[in-house]
């Protein structure tokens, strides 16, 4: 119990210093496109770097509002404007501080958007796109990832994967490998079959590894 109180006390002491971005130089704030006192994805990216710098081993950042069933064009432009600069800045900043080789950055969502549009004028919706788990993109940087490559391709419509598919189980197996875990050892048997996070068909993707 005393150890728990000590941890709580350390958090209370560390948090104000961690979240005070005034200590960052003007060049760094400009790199991220961050206003220190304004909540934003850019501020979250800068806080992520500061957390990693202080020894935090797992950091998650969210950016909501990608569910573009209406006005997909306007939504995509707004979201990219809010995230592109800060995402690139995070990778650049980690690299210039010598932290990227030991930090794995994973950027993505749970599905893409359909190549065909949907609309419902009765609800006042502009042209949008539905959920599309059959083909979508994620990117990774640092932490043992081979940089400067694109893996996979779709048909001309962007609907089906036609080349080098990577299942989410393969991605999970690769991330676990980069973290030092053998995903096949995280297996248990029930009702006559094996179960694990990466299921029985997930595997490490060698092409992703540096």
SULNOR-V279603 format. One record per helix or strand of 3 or more residues. SS is the DSSP state (a for helix, b for strand). FROM is the first residue (numbers start at 1). TO is the last residue. Records with the same first field share a line. If there is no record, write none. Layout:
SS->FROM-TO  FROM-TO
This chain:
a->2-19  21-23  26-32  41-53  72-96  100-102  121-123  168-178  183-185  206-208
b->104-107  139-142  161-163  187-190  193-196
